[in-house]
Amino acid sequence: MKAINTLSMSGAEVLPLVEGGKGVSVSTGVSAGAWAAVGGVGTVSLVNADSYDEQGHVVPQIYRGRTRRERHEELVDYAIRGGIAQVRIAHEMAGGRGRLHANFLWEMGAAERVIAGVLEGAPGLVHGLTCGAGMPYRLAELAAKFGVYYYPIVSSGRALSALWKRSFHRVPELLGGVVYEDPWYAGGHNGFSNTENPSIPEDPYQRVLVLRQVMRGFGLHETPIIMAGGIWWLEEWEDWIENAELGPIVFQFGTRPLLTQESPIPEAWKQRLRQLHKGDVHINRFSPTGFYSSAVNNDFLQELKARSDRQIAFSSEPQGNLTVPYSVGERGRQVFITSEDKQRIHQWEAQGYVKALATPDTTLIFVTPDKAREIVSDQAGCMGCLSQCRFSNWSQQGPAYTTGHQADPRSFCIQKTLQAIAHADGPDQEIIVDHNLMFSGANAWRFREDPFYANGFVPTIAQLIERIMVGR
């Protein structure tokens, strides 16, 4: 395998290996600190990070506020305290080696307040800010305020161009690198444009080459590009290493650190990763963010798909072929549907899907009474974990603090499900893992076939990085 050399990132010489940020409560201070301690770039997720009580136990994020705005303030407080705790742990474990970055979503609730609170509470411990899931126009300004480097996550040269022209050109000296997150292969939320087909992957080399050409146009010849998504063995990417056409390249690993001794995910999640086959990770659009996302096709994802499949159009007045009356809800509100859909409803009701919920697209979905109560309860318990949410119609912008749109029952409470899977414990953890959102990169199936993990072997992060460095 072609050797890889260190390069400068966030003010230090490091291995060109980055731990991908994974929230909620998955890229912790322990995993980030261990990655940095080996000389790479560790990443702490600041999305709903865990904090601890005086005995060292995780503080459950329980919300007691009566209103969404009150619960939102509780969420911000949890996030800042948790972020500070994780950054301090990472700093201690790193022991001055490598670099520590903090990852957050631009569309997470009160993103700027949370980041500012963490950086103020843990001064000098974070070397770089990594941010995606939206267009973070104020990322450079935030980095400049605290004197740290910034690393925008983009999926195209066009996205970076827009960010550069809008604001990044004012703070070029702190642009530590650009993360290219491949929308077809990366886990979590994906940055597809309206012109890209989620089912037809494009060549990452050509896309990164275009990104480099855009960067050279801005004078960013030596600014590293961090390739994220689909990285397993570096020898599969040898033509990228020391490639004059692409310029400096760093490799990000998001999925592989999940199956390490430092990884905090439940044992049932780790075992599930070992069982995946090629094609078991699906790109979907159920997320309340409105973005596509990549996740394991478990019972949770299958229920969401089935929920949307049990869907029909309706009208408040007879029109076209929507002429058959149908009563919705406890008050028997009358709407109009097609005769064919009336037959479908009878079939669904016979299977127990007797509750009709309206969507913003003038359709009805049909669910069980228990699922309907869960959806309504989750919507009512919203704590504003996103800047705006299509599942609950929350918006962090006043004075109304609402998107003005009807909440969409085809989506879900993302904070609830990610907290549940990250903290699954005890004999029921297998059930919890299968019934909650399990983000994953497309290549997670390779755990099952890679001899490195034979006989149940779980490496430390140091062992994983050593293996990456020496090859197969």
N, C-alpha and C positions, 0 to 999 in steps of 0.2 A: 504493500500500500504506500502511496505517496505520503511523505512526511508532512505534517502541518506545523507551522511556526507560530509563535506568539505574535500578537499585534497590540497596538494601543487602543484601549477602550476606557472611557470614563476616567482618564488620567493615569492609567497604569498598564503595564504589560501583562496580558492575560492569554490563556489558551483561547482559540477562537471557537469556544464551545459555550453555549448559553442554555441555561435551564428555562424552558418556556413557562410563563406565568399561568397558573391555573387556579381560579377561584371557583367555588367558595371554600375556603379553609383547606385547600389541597396543596398549593405551593406555600409552605409554611416557613417559619424561621429556621426550623431544623433542616428541611430539604435545601433551602437556599444557602444556609451557612455551610452545609456539607459540600455543596457544589463549589462554592467560592473557595473553601479551604483547600481544594485540589488545584486551584489556580484558574478556574473558569469564572463565568459570570452567573451567580445565583440570583434567583428572582423571587421576591416575596410578593404574594398576591395581597392587595389591599381591599379586595372585595369581600366584605363581611368577615374579616379576619377574626380569629378567636382571641379572646382575652382570658385572663386567669384570675382566680381568687387567691387569697393568702395561702391556701393549702396546695396551690398549683393545679387545681381542677378547672376545666373549661367552664366559663360562665355561659349558661344557656341564654340565648338571645330571645327573651320573653318580652312581649310588648303589652304594656298596661294602659297606654293612652286611649282616651275615648274617641278621638278624632284621628283621621289620617295624618294631619299635620303634626299632632302630638306624637304619634307613633314614628313619624319621619324623623323628628328630632331625637327620639330614642335610638333610632337606627344610626344616625350620624354619630352619636356618642359612642355606641358600640363599635362602630367602624374605626373611629380614631383611636380608642383605647386598644382595640385589637391590633390595629396596624402598628402602633408604637411597640406593643409587646412582641410581635413577630420580628420586627426590624431589630430590636435589641437582642433577641435570641440569635438571629442570623449573624449579627456583628460579633457576638461572643464566640460563636462556633467557627467563624471564618478566621479569626485570629490575625487579622490584618492582611490575609492573602486574598487574591482574586478581587472581584468587585461585587457589589450588591446593588441590584436594581429593584425598583418597586413597580409592580404592574397594576394598572387599573383600567376600567372601561370609561370612556368619555361619557357614555350614556347612563352610567350608574348614578343613583340618586346623590345629589350634592357632591359630585366628584371633586370639584375644586376645594370645597370646604374640608373634605376628608383628607385630601392630599396635603393641604396646608397645615392641618392639625397634626398629621403624622410627622411631617418634616420639622415642624416647630417643637414637637414633643420628643423627637429623636434627632437632634441637630448633628449634622456631619456624618450620620451613619448610612445614609442612602447616597449612592454615587450617580444613579441615573433613573429617570422616569420612563417607563414603557407604557404606551397608551394606544388603544385601538377602539373598535366597536363604536364607530362614529367618525366625525371629522373634527379632531381636537385642535381647532384654530388657536386656542389660547394656551396650548401646551408649552410653546417656547417662552411665552411671557411668564408662566408659572415656574418653569425651570430657571429662568433668569433671576427671578425674585429670590430663589433659594440657592443659587449658584451651583446647580447640578446639571448634568447632561440630560438630553432628552432623545427618545427613540420612538418616533411615530410608527405605528403599524399600518401598513397599506397593502393593497392587493393589486395595485397597478401604478404605472408611472403617472397616469393622469391624476390620480388622487394626490400623489406627492406634489405634483405641479400646482394644484389648487391650494394646497397647504402652504407651499413655499411663497407663492405670490401674495397670499392673504396675510401671512404673518411670519413664517419661518425665516424669511430673508433678513428680518431685523435682528435675529439672534443666531447667525450662522456658526459662531465659534463654539456654541454649546450643543450643536446637532451631532451627537456622538455616533449615530448610525441610523439606518433606515431598516426596519423589519419588513421584509416581504413575506406576508402570510398567504400561502397558497390556498385559495378558497376551496379547492377540490380535495386537498389532503390534510389540512390542518384541523385540529379538534376545536370544539367550542363554536363560537359565532364566526360566520364566514362573510367576507366582503365581496359578494357577487354584485356586479353591475346589472342593469336591465338588459344589456346586450349579451350577457354570458349565460350559457346553458349549464345548470348544475349537474346534468347527467353526462356532459361531454367535456372531460378534462382537457386543458390546453397545456402545451409544453412549458414547464416552468423556466427552462433555460431562456427561451425567447422572451418571456415576460420579464424576467430579471434583466436581460440584456436591454430591453426597452427602458426599464427603470434606471439602469446605469447611464444610458444615453441622456435621459432627462436630467439626472444628477450632474453629469458632466457639463450640461448646458448652464447649470447654476454654479459651476466651479467646484463641485464636490467630487473631485477625481479620486481622492484617497479616503473618503468617508465610507466605512464598511457598510455592506448590505448583509443583513442577517437573514439567511434563508430558513424559513419556518414552514413545516408541513411536509410529511413524508420522509423525513430523514431517519434512517435506521443504521446502516453501515456506511462509513465515509468512503470506502473503496468504490461504492456505487456512485459516488459524486467526485471521483478523482479528476474528471475533466473540468471541474469548477475550481479546484485548488491551484493557486498560483496562475490563474488564467488572466492574461493581460486584457482580454476583451471585457471580462466581467469586473476586473478590479478586485479590491479586497473583499473576501467573502468569509462570513462567520456562519456557523451552523447551530441552529436552535433545536433542542430536543424537548418536546412537551409530553409525548405519550410514554416514552421509555422510562423516565424517572418515576412513573406511577408504580412500577413493579420493582421497588427497591426497599431496603430495610428502613430507610429514613422516611419513606412515603407514609403519610398519615391516613391514607384511605383504608377502609375496613378490609379485613381478610377476605370477606365474601366478594368484594369488588376485585381484589387481586386475583382470586381464583377464577372469576368470570373472565378476566382478561386472558387467562391461559386457555380458555375454552372457545374463544372466538374463531370463526372461519372468515375467509375472505368474503366480503359483501355484507357482513353483519353490522357494519357501521353505516348509517344512513344520513344523507343530507335532507333536512326537513325545514319547514317554515312555520312551526307551531310556536316559536318563541314569542313572548310578549313584547320583545324589543322590536319585532318586525323584521329582524335579520334572519337569514338562513342560519342553520347550525348543524353541526355534525355530532351524532350521538349513537350509542349502541341501540340496536333495534330490539329493545326488551319489551316487557309487558306495558311499561309506561308509554312508550312511543306508539305501540300498537293500539292502545286504548284511545290515544289522541286521534290516530288515523281513523279508527272505527267511528269515533264520535263525529268527525267531519263527514264520513261516508254516509251516516244516517242524517242526511240534510236535504231539505226541499225548499223551493222558492214559495213565497206567499205574497199576497197583496191585501191591503186594508180595504180595498174596494174591488168588485168584480172587474176583471179586464182580461182580454185575450182568452187564453185557455184556463186562467185562474178564476174559476167560477163556482167551485164546490166549497160550501161553507165548512169551516172547522173551528172549534172552540179551543182557545189557548188559555192556560193558567187557571188559578182558583176562581177568578171572576168570570170565566167563560168568555173572554174577549173573542169576538168573531173575526176571522180572517178568511181568505179565499185561496184555495189550492187547486191543483189539477186532479182529475179523477184517478189518473194513474198513481199519483202520489198518495191519494187516500188509501189505495190498496197497499202501498208500501208501509204506510203508517200502521195499518192493521197487523201486518206481519211483525213490525218492530214491537208493537204493544204486546203481542202474544209472547214475545221473548223477554218482556219486562221493561222495555224502554218506553215508558209511558209519560215521561215528563218532556215537554217541548220548551226549548229556550230559544229566544230570538237572538239573531246576530246582527251586526251593523250592516250586513249586506242584504237585508230583507230576506233572510232565510231562517228556517227553524232547524235546530238539531234535536235529536231525541236521545235521552239518557235515562238511566234508572233513577228512582227517587233518591237513593243514597248519593249517587253521583251529583244530582242536581243540588242537594243540600251542601255537599262539599264545595261545589263551584261557587255557590252563593256565599257560603261562609268564608271562603278564601278571598273573594272579591271584597267582602265587607271588612276583612281583617288587613287589608292592604296597608303597608308601612312605607310605601314610596321608595322601594329599593332601586327603581329606575328613574331617570329624569322624566320619562313619560312611559306609561304602560297601557298597552291595548287591552290587556285582560281586565284591568280595574278602572280604566279611564283616568288614572292619576296623572297629574303633571306638577312638577315642582315650581312652575311659574304661577305667581299670584296675578290677580287677587282671587280668582276662582279655584285655582289649584286642580284643574281638570282639563283634559284634552278637548272637552266639548263633544266627544264622540261616545256612542254607546259602547259599554264594555263588551268584549268578545268572549263568549263562553267556549269557543273552540281552542283557546289558549290555556294558560295555567299560571299559577303563582311560582315564579322561578326561584325566588328566595327560599320559599318553603321546601321545595323539592331538593335543591342543592344542599341546604342545611341538613335535610334528612339523610341523604345518601352519604354525605361526608362524615356524619356522626353515628352511622348505624352501628349497633353494638348488640352483643348477646345472641341468643339462639335464633332470633327473628331477623338477623341481619341479611340473610340470603333473600328473604321476602322483601325487605326494605330496599335492597339494592335493585331488585328486578322491577320494583314498582315506583322508581323515581328516576329522574333524568340522569343518564350516565354519559357525559360528554366524552368523546374519544376522537383521536385522529384516525384516518382511514386505514393506516397500516397496523392497527392494534392486533390484527389477526396473526401477525408475525411472531408474537410471543409464543404461540402454540407450536410453531415450526422451527424456531431458533434453538439450536442445540445449547446455546449459552444458558438457557433456562431449564435444561433437562433435569429430571429427577427432583423437581420442585425447588430448584435453586433460586434464591432471591438475593441478588447482589447488594452490596452497599453502593452508595453513589460513587465512592472512590474506585470500587471494582468496576462499575459500569464505565466510568470515564477511562480507566486504564484499558478496558476492552475496546472502547471506541478508538482510542489512540493507536493500538497495535493491530486493529482489524479483526477479522474473523478468528 
